[in-house]
Amino acid sequence: MTTDVITTVGRRKEAVARIRMLPGQGQILVNGRSLDNFFPRLAHQLSIREPLEKANAVAKFDIEVNVGGGGISGQAGAIRLGLSRALIEADSTLRKPFRQEGLVTRDPRVRERKKYGQKGARKRFQWTKR
């Protein structure tokens, strides 16, 4: 394990998370607030902590996150990807198990754009015969 600061970026949908990981006691700060305070939903907290638990590094690093854009779920997914990348940068032997768990793959799904002549991306304007 390295002792210097590791910085990575994670993205999902419109959300972008910048991760600073440094040796510490396991404190996670998201935009200056605690993880439990920023993400009240337990599912988001568990998905963010998953890479740390898989790497057995829950209490080894202090993590500072700056996240913006998108919604709550997108931000949680962005943090999860950025955290996985940071842990791989700290210990390259984690790449294969993380790849098998799907923690390294960026989710390519994004919002589909609205098309002209339609009400939305897929929805059409109402059609009347007469």
N, CA, C and O atoms as a printed pandas DataFrame, in Angstrom:
     atom_number atom_name residue_name chain_id  residue_number  x_coord  y_coord  z_coord
0              1         N          MET        A               1    0.830   -1.184    0.000
1              2        CA          MET        A               1    0.000    0.000    0.000
2              3         C          MET        A               1    0.879    1.254    0.000
3              4         O          MET        A               1    1.916    1.304    0.662
4              5         N          THR        A               2    0.444    2.252   -0.751
5              6        CA          THR        A               2    1.188    3.496   -0.804
6              7         C          THR        A               2    0.753    4.413    0.330
7              8         O          THR        A               2   -0.322    4.235    0.903
8              9         N          THR        A               3    1.591    5.393    0.652
9             10        CA          THR        A               3    1.282    6.279    1.773
10            11         C          THR        A               3    0.899    7.685    1.326
11            12         O          THR        A               3    0.521    8.507    2.161
12            13         N          ASP        A               4    0.986    7.981    0.035
13            14        CA          ASP        A               4    0.647    9.327   -0.422
14            15         C          ASP        A               4   -0.831    9.433   -0.799
15            16         O          ASP        A               4   -1.567    8.446   -0.760
16            17         N          VAL        A               5   -1.247   10.630   -1.159
17            18        CA          VAL        A               5   -2.643   10.892   -1.495
18            19         C          VAL        A               5   -2.951   10.339   -2.884
19            20         O          VAL        A               5   -2.181   10.537   -3.824
20            21         N          ILE        A               6   -4.074    9.649   -3.005
21            22        CA          ILE        A               6   -4.521    9.100   -4.288
22            23         C          ILE        A               6   -5.773    9.850   -4.709
23            24         O          ILE        A               6   -6.721    9.968   -3.932
24            25         N          THR        A               7   -5.781   10.357   -5.939
25            26        CA          THR        A               7   -6.950   11.060   -6.450
26            27         C          THR        A               7   -7.461   10.347   -7.689
27            28         O          THR        A               7   -6.686   10.007   -8.583
28            29         N          THR        A               8   -8.774   10.120   -7.741
29            30        CA          THR        A               8   -9.412    9.481   -8.891
30            31         C          THR        A               8  -10.749   10.156   -9.161
31            32         O          THR        A               8  -11.239   10.956   -8.363
32            33         N          VAL        A               9  -11.323    9.809  -10.311
33            34        CA          VAL        A               9  -12.619   10.351  -10.714
34            35         C          VAL        A               9  -13.545    9.200  -11.060
35            36         O          VAL        A               9  -13.135    8.240  -11.712
36            37         N          GLY        A              10  -14.793    9.295  -10.624
37            38        CA          GLY        A              10  -15.819    8.321  -10.984
38            39         C          GLY        A              10  -17.006    9.053  -11.579
39            40         O          GLY        A              10  -17.365   10.140  -11.127
40            41         N          ARG        A              11  -17.616    8.456  -12.596
41            42        CA          ARG        A              11  -18.777    9.084  -13.236
42            43         C          ARG        A              11  -19.905    8.071  -13.389
43            44         O          ARG        A              11  -19.675    6.875  -13.569
44            45         N          ARG        A              12  -21.134    8.586  -13.311
45            46        CA          ARG        A              12  -22.317    7.786  -13.610
46            47         C          ARG        A              12  -23.438    8.731  -13.998
47            48         O          ARG        A              12  -23.720    9.690  -13.280
48            49         N          LYS        A              13  -24.080    8.466  -15.130
49            50        CA          LYS        A              13  -25.101    9.351  -15.688
50            51         C          LYS        A              13  -24.529   10.762  -15.788
51            52         O          LYS        A              13  -23.553   10.971  -16.509
52            53         N          GLU        A              14  -25.102   11.727  -15.092
53            54        CA          GLU        A              14  -24.590   13.101  -15.135
54            55         C          GLU        A              14  -23.722   13.435  -13.924
55            56         O          GLU        A              14  -23.197   14.545  -13.832
56            57         N          ALA        A              15  -23.565   12.500  -13.004
57            58        CA          ALA        A              15  -22.838   12.752  -11.762
58            59         C          ALA        A              15  -21.334   12.535  -11.954
59            60         O          ALA        A              15  -20.909   11.619  -12.657
60            61         N          VAL        A              16  -20.540   13.402  -11.310
61            62        CA          VAL        A              16  -19.086   13.294  -11.333
62            63         C          VAL        A              16  -18.600   13.352   -9.888
63            64         O          VAL        A              16  -18.950   14.270   -9.147
64            65         N          ALA        A              17  -17.787   12.362   -9.490
65            66        CA          ALA        A              17  -17.249   12.311   -8.133
66            67         C          ALA        A              17  -15.730   12.348   -8.191
67            68         O          ALA        A              17  -15.109   11.536   -8.877
68            69         N          ARG        A              18  -15.133   13.293   -7.468
69            70        CA          ARG        A              18  -13.680   13.378   -7.351
70            71         C          ARG        A              18  -13.300   12.844   -5.973
71            72         O          ARG        A              18  -13.778   13.337   -4.951
72            73         N          ILE        A              19  -12.435   11.829   -5.958
73            74        CA          ILE        A              19  -12.085   11.119   -4.725
74            75         C          ILE        A              19  -10.656   11.480   -4.315
75            76         O          ILE        A              19   -9.743   11.445   -5.140
76            77         N          ARG        A              20  -10.462   11.826   -3.035
77            78        CA          ARG        A              20   -9.129   11.966   -2.444
78            79         C          ARG        A              20   -9.036   10.920   -1.349
79            80         O          ARG        A              20   -9.806   10.943   -0.389
80            81         N          MET        A              21   -8.088   10.000   -1.498
81            82        CA          MET        A              21   -7.946    8.912   -0.526
82            83         C          MET        A              21   -6.555    8.999    0.101
83            84         O          MET        A              21   -5.543    9.000   -0.600
84            85         N          LEU        A              22   -6.523    9.073    1.434
85            86        CA          LEU        A              22   -5.263    9.139    2.143
86            87         C          LEU        A              22   -5.307    8.214    3.352
87            88         O          LEU        A              22   -6.393    7.926    3.856
88            89         N          PRO        A              23   -4.168    7.744    3.829
89            90        CA          PRO        A              23   -4.161    6.832    4.978
90            91         C          PRO        A              23   -4.835    7.466    6.190
91            92         O          PRO        A              23   -4.650    8.652    6.463
92            93         N          GLY        A              24   -5.620    6.667    6.915
93            94        CA          GLY        A              24   -6.347    7.191    8.073
94            95         C          GLY        A              24   -7.115    6.111    8.788
95            96         O          GLY        A              24   -6.738    4.939    8.772
96            97         N          GLN        A              25   -8.219    6.529    9.428
97            98        CA          GLN        A              25   -9.003    5.623   10.275
98            99         C          GLN        A              25  -10.299    5.160    9.643
99           100         O          GLN        A              25  -11.032    4.406   10.281
100          101         N          GLY        A              26  -10.622    5.565    8.433
101          102        CA          GLY        A              26  -11.842    5.099    7.784
102          103         C          GLY        A              26  -12.953    6.114    7.730
103          104         O          GLY        A              26  -14.113    5.746    7.544
104          105         N          GLN        A              27  -12.632    7.388    7.888
105          106        CA          GLN        A              27  -13.646    8.440    7.839
106          107         C          GLN        A              27  -13.960    8.772    6.382
107          108         O          GLN        A              27  -13.046    8.950    5.577
108          109         N          ILE        A              28  -15.248    8.855    6.039
109          110        CA          ILE        A              28  -15.677    9.199    4.687
110          111         C          ILE        A              28  -16.462   10.504    4.737
111          112         O          ILE        A              28  -17.496   10.584    5.401
112          113         N          LEU        A              29  -15.971   11.532    4.033
113          114        CA          LEU        A              29  -16.644   12.826    3.954
114          115         C          LEU        A              29  -17.098   13.059    2.523
115          116         O          LEU        A              29  -16.306   12.937    1.588
116          117         N          VAL        A              30  -18.371   13.395    2.351
117          118        CA          VAL        A              30  -18.931   13.687    1.040
118          119         C          VAL        A              30  -19.374   15.149    1.054
119          120         O          VAL        A              30  -20.293   15.512    1.788
120          121         N          ASN        A              31  -18.730   15.981    0.252
121          122        CA          ASN        A              31  -18.995   17.420    0.198
122          123         C          ASN        A              31  -18.980   18.051    1.597
123          124         O          ASN        A              31  -19.816   18.898    1.912
124          125         N          GLY        A              32  -18.023   17.632    2.426
125          126        CA          GLY        A              32  -17.864   18.185    3.768
126          127         C          GLY        A              32  -18.789   17.603    4.813
127          128         O          GLY        A              32  -18.717   17.996    5.977
128          129         N          ARG        A              33  -19.663   16.672    4.433
129          130        CA          ARG        A              33  -20.590   16.035    5.368
130          131         C          ARG        A              33  -20.263   14.552    5.482
131          132         O          ARG        A              33  -19.621   13.988    4.596
132          133         N          SER        A              34  -20.699   13.920    6.564
133          134        CA          SER        A              34  -20.466   12.488    6.729
134          135         C          SER        A              34  -21.289   11.699    5.709
135          136         O          SER        A              34  -22.305   12.186    5.214
136          137         N          LEU        A              35  -20.849   10.494    5.403
137          138        CA          LEU        A              35  -21.530    9.657    4.423
138          139         C          LEU        A              35  -22.972    9.391    4.833
139          140         O          LEU        A              35  -23.878    9.465    4.002
140          141         N          ASP        A              36  -23.192    9.078    6.116
141          142        CA          ASP        A              36  -24.539    8.776    6.611
142          143         C          ASP        A              36  -25.452    9.998    6.529
143          144         O          ASP        A              36  -26.660    9.863    6.334
144          145         N          ASN        A              37  -24.878   11.176    6.677
145          146        CA          ASN        A              37  -25.649   12.410    6.610
146          147         C          ASN        A              37  -25.988   12.763    5.159
147          148         O          ASN        A              37  -27.102   13.202    4.874
148          149         N          PHE        A              38  -25.038   12.574    4.245
149          150        CA          PHE        A              38  -25.243   12.954    2.848
150          151         C          PHE        A              38  -26.173   11.977    2.132
151          152         O          PHE        A              38  -27.017   12.389    1.337
152          153         N          PHE        A              39  -26.016   10.670    2.417
153          154        CA          PHE        A              39  -26.858    9.628    1.819
154          155         C          PHE        A              39  -27.683    8.967    2.916
155          156         O          PHE        A              39  -27.210    8.024    3.550
156          157         N          PRO        A              40  -28.913    9.441    3.156
157          158        CA          PRO        A              40  -29.725    8.852    4.217
158          159         C          PRO        A              40  -30.183    7.424    3.901
159          160         O          PRO        A              40  -30.434    6.646    4.821
160          161         N          ARG        A              41  -30.295    7.071    2.627
161          162        CA          ARG        A              41  -30.756    5.735    2.250
162          163         C          ARG        A              41  -29.635    4.708    2.450
163          164         O          ARG        A              41  -28.514    4.897    1.977
164          165         N          LEU        A              42  -29.954    3.632    3.149
165          166        CA          LEU        A              42  -28.964    2.608    3.501
166          167         C          LEU        A              42  -28.398    1.902    2.261
167          168         O          LEU        A              42  -27.224    1.530    2.249
168          169         N          ALA        A              43  -29.209    1.718    1.232
169          170        CA          ALA        A              43  -28.744    1.048    0.011
170          171         C          ALA        A              43  -27.597    1.817   -0.643
171          172         O          ALA        A              43  -26.649    1.212   -1.143
172          173         N          HIS        A              44  -27.681    3.147   -0.640
173          174        CA          HIS        A              44  -26.605    3.958   -1.212
174          175         C          HIS        A              44  -25.341    3.854   -0.365
175          176         O          HIS        A              44  -24.238    3.764   -0.905
176          177         N          GLN        A              45  -25.494    3.866    0.951
177          178        CA          GLN        A              45  -24.342    3.746    1.848
178          179         C          GLN        A              45  -23.637    2.410    1.646
179          180         O          GLN        A              45  -22.408    2.355    1.606
180          181         N          LEU        A              46  -24.417    1.326    1.518
181          182        CA          LEU        A              46  -23.835    0.005    1.340
182          183         C          LEU        A              46  -23.121   -0.119   -0.001
183          184         O          LEU        A              46  -22.053   -0.725   -0.080
184          185         N          SER        A              47  -23.710    0.456   -1.067
185          186        CA          SER        A              47  -23.070    0.358   -2.380
186          187         C          SER        A              47  -21.763    1.139   -2.408
187          188         O          SER        A              47  -20.820    0.729   -3.084
188          189         N          ILE        A              48  -21.686    2.255   -1.688
189          190        CA          ILE        A              48  -20.451    3.038   -1.634
190          191         C          ILE        A              48  -19.389    2.307   -0.827
191          192         O          ILE        A              48  -18.214    2.317   -1.194
192          193         N          ARG        A              49  -19.794    1.671    0.272
193          194        CA          ARG        A              49  -18.819    0.968    1.130
194          195         C          ARG        A              49  -18.393   -0.393    0.565
195          196         O          ARG        A              49  -17.421   -0.972    1.050
196          197         N          GLU        A              50  -19.089   -0.910   -0.436
197          198        CA          GLU        A              50  -18.799   -2.246   -0.977
198          199         C          GLU        A              50  -17.350   -2.426   -1.414
199          200         O          GLU        A              50  -16.749   -3.433   -1.039
200          201         N          PRO        A              51  -16.739   -1.501   -2.195
201          202        CA          PRO        A              51  -15.344   -1.706   -2.585
202          203         C          PRO        A              51  -14.399   -1.763   -1.389
203          204         O          PRO        A              51  -13.435   -2.528   -1.398
204          205         N          LEU        A              52  -14.668   -0.955   -0.356
205          206        CA          LEU        A              52  -13.822   -0.971    0.837
206          207         C          LEU        A              52  -13.909   -2.302    1.565
207          208         O          LEU        A              52  -12.901   -2.816    2.051
208          209         N          GLU        A              53  -15.124   -2.868    1.643
209          210        CA          GLU        A              53  -15.296   -4.144    2.322
210          211         C          GLU        A              53  -14.666   -5.291    1.537
211          212         O          GLU        A              53  -14.090   -6.204    2.128
212          213         N          LYS        A              54  -14.770   -5.249    0.210
213          214        CA          LYS        A              54  -14.155   -6.299   -0.618
214          215         C          LYS        A              54  -12.636   -6.270   -0.510
215          216         O          LYS        A              54  -11.986   -7.311   -0.605
216          217         N          ALA        A              55  -12.062   -5.068   -0.309
217          218        CA          ALA        A              55  -10.612   -4.913   -0.222
218          219         C          ALA        A              55  -10.096   -5.020    1.213
219          220         O          ALA        A              55   -8.891   -4.915    1.443
220          221         N          ASN        A              56  -10.998   -5.227    2.187
221          222        CA          ASN        A              56  -10.635   -5.254    3.608
222          223         C          ASN        A              56   -9.881   -3.986    4.000
223          224         O          ASN        A              56   -8.877   -4.054    4.708
224          225         N          ALA        A              57  -10.361   -2.831    3.541
225          226        CA          ALA        A              57   -9.692   -1.559    3.787
226          227         C          ALA        A              57  -10.649   -0.548    4.409
227          228         O          ALA        A              57  -10.522    0.652    4.168
228          229         N          VAL        A              58  -11.604   -1.022    5.207
229          230        CA          VAL        A              58  -12.620   -0.122    5.763
230          231         C          VAL        A              58  -11.990    0.916    6.687
231          232         O          VAL        A              58  -12.372    2.085    6.649
232          233         N          ALA        A              59  -11.030    0.507    7.517
233          234        CA          ALA        A              59  -10.430    1.426    8.490
234          235         C          ALA        A              59   -9.004    1.814    8.125
235          236         O          ALA        A              59   -8.254    2.261    8.992
236          237         N          LYS        A              60   -8.614    1.655    6.868
237          238        CA          LYS        A              60   -7.242    1.974    6.464
238          239         C          LYS        A              60   -7.102    3.346    5.827
239          240         O          LYS        A              60   -6.012    3.919    5.840
240          241         N          PHE        A              61   -8.187    3.888    5.265
241          242        CA          PHE        A              61   -8.092    5.130    4.517
242          243         C          PHE        A              61   -9.144    6.132    4.975
243          244         O          PHE        A              61  -10.258    5.763    5.348
244          245         N          ASP        A              62   -8.765    7.410    4.937
245          246        CA          ASP        A              62   -9.730    8.499    5.053
246          247         C          ASP        A              62  -10.058    8.937    3.635
247          248         O          ASP        A              62   -9.164    9.070    2.800
248          249         N          ILE        A              63  -11.337    9.161    3.361
249          250        CA          ILE        A              63  -11.775    9.462    2.011
250          251         C          ILE        A              63  -12.531   10.778    2.007
251          252         O          ILE        A              63  -13.473   10.978    2.774
252          253         N          GLU        A              64  -12.092   11.683    1.118
253          254        CA          GLU        A              64  -12.787   12.949    0.911
254          255         C          GLU        A              64  -13.353   12.930   -0.491
255          256         O          GLU        A              64  -12.630   12.684   -1.456
256          257         N          VAL        A              65  -14.657   13.192   -0.608
257          258        CA          VAL        A              65  -15.337   13.128   -1.898
258          259         C          VAL        A              65  -15.954   14.483   -2.211
259          260         O          VAL        A              65  -16.593   15.103   -1.362
260          261         N          ASN        A              66  -15.749   14.933   -3.452
261          262        CA          ASN        A              66  -16.442   16.103   -3.965
262          263         C          ASN        A              66  -17.305   15.602   -5.115
263          264         O          ASN        A              66  -16.783   15.198   -6.154
264          265         N          VAL        A              67  -18.626   15.627   -4.934
265          266        CA          VAL        A              67  -19.528   15.072   -5.940
266          267         C          VAL        A              67  -20.551   16.116   -6.346
267          268         O          VAL        A              67  -21.007   16.910   -5.524
268          269         N          GLY        A              68  -20.905   16.105   -7.627
269          270        CA          GLY        A              68  -21.892   17.050   -8.127
270          271         C          GLY        A              68  -22.565   16.511   -9.370
271          272         O          GLY        A              68  -22.076   15.568   -9.993
272          273         N          GLY        A              69  -23.684   17.109   -9.731
273          274        CA          GLY        A              69  -24.413   16.710  -10.925
274          275         C          GLY        A              69  -25.268   15.490  -10.683
275          276         O          GLY        A              69  -25.019   14.717   -9.758
276          277         N          GLY        A              70  -26.281   15.317  -11.520
277          278        CA          GLY        A              70  -27.128   14.135  -11.440
278          279         C          GLY        A              70  -27.971   14.092  -10.184
279          280         O          GLY        A              70  -28.196   15.107   -9.524
280          281         N          GLY        A              71  -28.435   12.886   -9.869
281          282        CA          GLY        A              71  -29.266   12.684   -8.689
282          283         C          GLY        A              71  -28.537   11.869   -7.638
283          284         O          GLY        A              71  -27.336   11.623   -7.755
284          285         N          ILE        A              72  -29.256   11.456   -6.623
285          286        CA          ILE        A              72  -28.662   10.752   -5.492
286          287         C          ILE        A              72  -28.056    9.409   -5.928
287          288         O          ILE        A              72  -26.915    9.105   -5.579
288          289         N          SER        A              73  -28.811    8.610   -6.687
289          290        CA          SER        A              73  -28.323    7.291   -7.103
290          291         C          SER        A              73  -27.137    7.410   -8.041
291          292         O          SER        A              73  -26.188    6.632   -7.939
292          293         N          GLY        A              74  -27.174    8.362   -8.943
293          294        CA          GLY        A              74  -26.056    8.581   -9.851
294          295         C          GLY        A              74  -24.808    9.005   -9.102
295          296         O          GLY        A              74  -23.705    8.572   -9.436
296          297         N          GLN        A              75  -24.971    9.846   -8.094
297          298        CA          GLN        A              75  -23.834   10.287   -7.292
298          299         C          GLN        A              75  -23.248    9.127   -6.497
299          300         O          GLN        A              75  -22.028    9.010   -6.383
300          301         N          ALA        A              76  -24.107    8.263   -5.942
301          302        CA          ALA        A              76  -23.624    7.099   -5.207
302          303         C          ALA        A              76  -22.849    6.161   -6.135
303          304         O          ALA        A              76  -21.809    5.629   -5.748
304          305         N          GLY        A              77  -23.344    5.958   -7.346
305          306        CA          GLY        A              77  -22.649    5.113   -8.310
306          307         C          GLY        A              77  -21.315    5.699   -8.741
307          308         O          GLY        A              77  -20.346    4.966   -8.936
308          309         N          ALA        A              78  -21.261    7.014   -8.889
309          310        CA          ALA        A              78  -20.014    7.681   -9.259
310          311         C          ALA        A              78  -18.973    7.548   -8.155
311          312         O          ALA        A              78  -17.799    7.306   -8.433
312          313         N          ILE        A              79  -19.399    7.706   -6.898
313          314        CA          ILE        A              79  -18.489    7.558   -5.764
314          315         C          ILE        A              79  -17.965    6.127   -5.689
315          316         O          ILE        A              79  -16.780    5.910   -5.435
316          317         N          ARG        A              80  -18.835    5.162   -5.907
317          318        CA          ARG        A              80  -18.454    3.747   -5.862
318          319         C          ARG        A              80  -17.384    3.432   -6.906
319          320         O          ARG        A              80  -16.404    2.751   -6.603
320          321         N          LEU        A              81  -17.566    3.928   -8.143
321          322        CA          LEU        A              81  -16.581    3.693   -9.196
322          323         C          LEU        A              81  -15.262    4.387   -8.885
323          324         O          LEU        A              81  -14.198    3.790   -9.045
324          325         N          GLY        A              82  -15.318    5.644   -8.443
325          326        CA          GLY        A              82  -14.099    6.373   -8.102
326          327         C          GLY        A              82  -13.344    5.727   -6.959
327          328         O          GLY        A              82  -12.114    5.691   -6.970
328          329         N          LEU        A              83  -14.067    5.216   -5.972
329          330        CA          LEU        A              83  -13.452    4.540   -4.833
330          331         C          LEU        A              83  -12.788    3.241   -5.266
331          332         O          LEU        A              83  -11.697    2.913   -4.799
332          333         N          SER        A              84  -13.437    2.504   -6.153
333          334        CA          SER        A              84  -12.845    1.268   -6.678
334          335         C          SER        A              84  -11.549    1.569   -7.416
335          336         O          SER        A              84  -10.553    0.866   -7.247
336          337         N          ARG        A              85  -11.564    2.619   -8.235
337          338        CA          ARG        A              85  -10.358    3.008   -8.973
338          339         C          ARG        A              85   -9.233    3.423   -8.037
339          340         O          ARG        A              85   -8.069    3.106   -8.282
340          341         N          ALA        A              86   -9.576    4.134   -6.961
341          342        CA          ALA        A              86   -8.566    4.568   -5.988
342          343         C          ALA        A              86   -7.946    3.372   -5.270
343          344         O          ALA        A              86   -6.734    3.333   -5.058
344          345         N          LEU        A              87   -8.768    2.405   -4.898
345          346        CA          LEU        A              87   -8.255    1.215   -4.213
346          347         C          LEU        A              87   -7.364    0.387   -5.134
347          348         O          LEU        A              87   -6.375   -0.190   -4.682
348          349         N          ILE        A              88   -7.704    0.323   -6.412
349          350        CA          ILE        A              88   -6.862   -0.394   -7.377
350          351         C          ILE        A              88   -5.530    0.322   -7.556
351          352         O          ILE        A              88   -4.488   -0.315   -7.711
352          353         N          GLU        A              89   -5.572    1.659   -7.533
353          354        CA          GLU        A              89   -4.331    2.427   -7.636
354          355         C          GLU        A              89   -3.448    2.195   -6.412
355          356         O          GLU        A              89   -2.222    2.190   -6.525
356          357         N          ALA        A              90   -4.061    2.003   -5.248
357          358        CA          ALA        A              90   -3.307    1.743   -4.022
358          359         C          ALA        A              90   -2.756    0.319   -4.007
359          360         O          ALA        A              90   -1.640    0.097   -3.536
360          361         N          ASP        A              91   -3.519   -0.644   -4.513
361          362        CA          ASP        A              91   -3.111   -2.048   -4.516
362          363         C          ASP        A              91   -3.570   -2.691   -5.819
363          364         O          ASP        A              91   -4.754   -2.990   -5.978
364          365         N          SER        A              92   -2.650   -2.904   -6.748
365          366        CA          SER        A              92   -3.009   -3.373   -8.092
366          367         C          SER        A              92   -3.495   -4.827   -8.122
367          368         O          SER        A              92   -4.050   -5.262   -9.131
368          369         N          THR        A              93   -3.299   -5.582   -7.046
369          370        CA          THR        A              93   -3.788   -6.968   -7.027
370          371         C          THR        A              93   -5.312   -7.034   -6.904
371          372         O          THR        A              93   -5.900   -8.099   -7.091
372          373         N          LEU        A              94   -5.954   -5.910   -6.592
373          374        CA          LEU        A              94   -7.410   -5.880   -6.439
374          375         C          LEU        A              94   -8.131   -5.794   -7.780
375          376         O          LEU        A              94   -9.348   -5.971   -7.831
376          377         N          ARG        A              95   -7.404   -5.525   -8.874
377          378        CA          ARG        A              95   -8.054   -5.316  -10.169
378          379         C          ARG        A              95   -8.896   -6.511  -10.600
379          380         O          ARG        A              95  -10.046   -6.340  -11.004
380          381         N          LYS        A              96   -8.350   -7.701  -10.521
381          382        CA          LYS        A              96   -9.069   -8.894  -11.000
382          383         C          LYS        A              96  -10.327   -9.185  -10.169
383          384         O          LYS        A              96  -11.394   -9.384  -10.750
384          385         N          PRO        A              97  -10.241   -9.218   -8.813
385          386        CA          PRO        A              97  -11.478   -9.452   -8.051
386          387         C          PRO        A              97  -12.516   -8.340   -8.228
387          388         O          PRO        A              97  -13.715   -8.616   -8.262
388          389         N          PHE        A              98  -12.068   -7.094   -8.340
389          390        CA          PHE        A              98  -13.003   -5.997   -8.569
390          391         C          PHE        A              98  -13.656   -6.121   -9.926
391          392         O          PHE        A              98  -14.846   -5.840  -10.064
392          393         N          ARG        A              99  -12.903   -6.537  -10.936
393          394        CA          ARG        A              99  -13.442   -6.719  -12.286
394          395         C          ARG        A              99  -14.519   -7.805  -12.256
395          396         O          ARG        A              99  -15.566   -7.652  -12.884
396          397         N          GLN        A             100  -14.270   -8.905  -11.527
397          398        CA          GLN        A             100  -15.248   -9.996  -11.444
398          399         C          GLN        A             100  -16.516   -9.565  -10.721
399          400         O          GLN        A             100  -17.605  -10.046  -11.032
400          401         N          GLU        A             101  -16.376   -8.657   -9.757
401          402        CA          GLU        A             101  -17.543   -8.157   -9.019
402          403         C          GLU        A             101  -18.276   -7.057   -9.781
403          404         O          GLU        A             101  -19.385   -6.680   -9.402
404          405         N          GLY        A             102  -17.671   -6.535  -10.856
405          406        CA          GLY        A             102  -18.290   -5.474  -11.639
406          407         C          GLY        A             102  -18.102   -4.092  -11.043
407          408         O          GLY        A             102  -18.873   -3.179  -11.338
408          409         N          LEU        A             103  -17.081   -3.926  -10.206
409          410        CA          LEU        A             103  -16.851   -2.648   -9.543
410          411         C          LEU        A             103  -16.023   -1.684  -10.384
411          412         O          LEU        A             103  -15.993   -0.488  -10.095
412          413         N          VAL        A             104  -15.347   -2.184  -11.424
413          414        CA          VAL        A             104  -14.458   -1.341  -12.225
414          415         C          VAL        A             104  -15.158   -0.839  -13.484
415          416         O          VAL        A             104  -14.735    0.156  -14.072
416          417         N          THR        A             105  -16.219   -1.516  -13.899
417          418        CA          THR        A             105  -16.900   -1.179  -15.140
418          419         C          THR        A             105  -17.764    0.059  -14.959
419          420         O          THR        A             105  -18.574    0.134  -14.035
420          421         N          ARG        A             106  -17.585    1.030  -15.850
421          422        CA          ARG        A             106  -18.397    2.247  -15.814
422          423         C          ARG        A             106  -19.735    1.941  -16.457
423          424         O          ARG        A             106  -19.783    1.395  -17.559
424          425         N          ASP        A             107  -20.824    2.286  -15.780
425          426        CA          ASP        A             107  -22.160    2.034  -16.307
426          427         C          ASP        A             107  -22.422    2.993  -17.469
427          428         O          ASP        A             107  -22.484    4.203  -17.247
428          429         N          PRO        A             108  -22.578    2.494  -18.705
429          430        CA          PRO        A             108  -22.678    3.391  -19.863
430          431         C          PRO        A             108  -24.056    4.011  -20.069
431          432         O          PRO        A             108  -24.227    4.849  -20.954
432          433         N          ARG        A             109  -25.039    3.611  -19.265
433          434        CA          ARG        A             109  -26.400    4.111  -19.490
434          435         C          ARG        A             109  -26.511    5.582  -19.112
435          436         O          ARG        A             109  -26.168    5.980  -17.999
436          437         N          VAL        A             110  -26.994    6.378  -20.052
437          438        CA          VAL        A             110  -27.217    7.800  -19.817
438          439         C          VAL        A             110  -28.616    8.156  -20.317
439          440         O          VAL        A             110  -29.256    7.367  -21.011
440          441         N          ARG        A             111  -29.075    9.335  -19.961
441          442        CA          ARG        A             111  -30.391    9.799  -20.359
442          443         C          ARG        A             111  -30.428    9.987  -21.869
443          444         O          ARG        A             111  -29.503   10.546  -22.458
444          445         N          GLU        A             112  -31.506    9.515  -22.490
445          446        CA          GLU        A             112  -31.677    9.659  -23.934
446          447         C          GLU        A             112  -32.217   11.047  -24.240
447          448         O          GLU        A             112  -33.080   11.554  -23.524
448          449         N          ARG        A             113  -31.713   11.657  -25.297
449          450        CA          ARG        A             113  -32.111   13.023  -25.611
450          451         C          ARG        A             113  -33.524   13.081  -26.174
451          452         O          ARG        A             113  -34.023   12.108  -26.741
452          453         N          LYS        A             114  -34.164   14.244  -26.007
453          454        CA          LYS        A             114  -35.479   14.483  -26.586
454          455         C          LYS        A             114  -35.315   14.680  -28.081
455          456         O          LYS        A             114  -34.379   15.341  -28.531
456          457         N          LYS        A             115  -36.246   14.094  -28.860
457          458        CA          LYS        A             115  -36.207   14.244  -30.311
458          459         C          LYS        A             115  -37.210   15.304  -30.756
459          460         O          LYS        A             115  -38.256   15.491  -30.135
460          461         N          TYR        A             116  -36.871   15.992  -31.841
461          462        CA          TYR        A             116  -37.780   16.997  -32.391
462          463         C          TYR        A             116  -38.993   16.287  -32.984
463          464         O          TYR        A             116  -38.892   15.155  -33.456
464          465         N          GLY        A             117  -40.148   16.968  -32.954
465          466        CA          GLY        A             117  -41.381   16.372  -33.454
466          467         C          GLY        A             117  -41.988   15.370  -32.493
467          468         O          GLY        A             117  -42.966   14.702  -32.829
468          469         N          GLN        A             118  -41.419   15.256  -31.298
469          470        CA          GLN        A             118  -41.935   14.336  -30.288
470          471         C          GLN        A             118  -42.016   15.065  -28.957
471          472         O          GLN        A             118  -41.416   16.122  -28.761
472          473         N          LYS        A             119  -42.785   14.462  -28.043
473          474        CA          LYS        A             119  -42.954   15.067  -26.730
474          475         C          LYS        A             119  -41.745   14.821  -25.828
475          476         O          LYS        A             119  -41.436   15.639  -24.962
476          477         N          GLY        A             120  -41.070   13.703  -26.032
477          478        CA          GLY        A             120  -39.898   13.351  -25.225
478          479         C          GLY        A             120  -38.932   12.525  -26.041
479          480         O          GLY        A             120  -38.897   12.634  -27.267
480          481         N          ALA        A             121  -38.150   11.702  -25.375
481          482        CA          ALA        A             121  -37.197   10.858  -26.072
482          483         C          ALA        A             121  -37.909    9.781  -26.893
483          484         O          ALA        A             121  -37.526    9.506  -28.031
484          485         N          ARG        A             122  -38.938    9.178  -26.314
485          486        CA          ARG        A             122  -39.687    8.128  -27.006
486          487         C          ARG        A             122  -41.149    8.492  -27.230
487          488         O          ARG        A             122  -41.750    8.084  -28.224
488          489         N          LYS        A             123  -41.721    9.260  -26.305
489          490        CA          LYS        A             123  -43.149    9.562  -26.356
490          491         C          LYS        A             123  -43.472   10.500  -27.512
491          492         O          LYS        A             123  -42.785   11.496  -27.740
492          493         N          ARG        A             124  -44.536   10.158  -28.238
493          494        CA          ARG        A             124  -44.968   10.978  -29.367
494          495         C          ARG        A             124  -46.086   11.923  -28.920
495          496         O          ARG        A             124  -46.689   11.730  -27.864
496          497         N          PHE        A             125  -46.354   12.944  -29.733
497          498        CA          PHE        A             125  -47.532   13.767  -29.499
498          499         C          PHE        A             125  -48.765   12.935  -29.806
499          500         O          PHE        A             125  -48.712   12.010  -30.617
500          501         N          GLN        A             126  -49.886   13.266  -29.150
501          502        CA          GLN        A             126  -51.104   12.490  -29.339
502          503         C          GLN        A             126  -51.588   12.641  -30.785
503          504         O          GLN        A             126  -51.614   13.739  -31.341
504          505         N          TRP        A             127  -51.969   11.504  -31.373
505          506        CA          TRP        A             127  -52.432   11.484  -32.757
506          507         C          TRP        A             127  -53.936   11.256  -32.785
507          508         O          TRP        A             127  -54.442   10.326  -32.156
508          509         N          THR        A             128  -54.646   12.102  -33.511
509          510        CA          THR        A             128  -56.096   11.912  -33.668
510          511         C          THR        A             128  -56.383   11.758  -35.155
511          512         O          THR        A             128  -55.849   12.493  -35.986
512          513         N          LYS        A             129  -57.228   10.797  -35.470
513          514        CA          LYS        A             129  -57.539   10.527  -36.871
514          515         C          LYS        A             129  -58.406   11.626  -37.465
515          516         O          LYS        A             129  -58.163   12.066  -38.588
516          517         N          ARG        A             130  -59.427   12.080  -36.717
517          518        CA          ARG        A             130  -60.322   13.146  -37.219
518          519         C          ARG        A             130  -60.460   14.252  -36.203
519          520         O          ARG        A             130  -61.169   15.229  -36.447
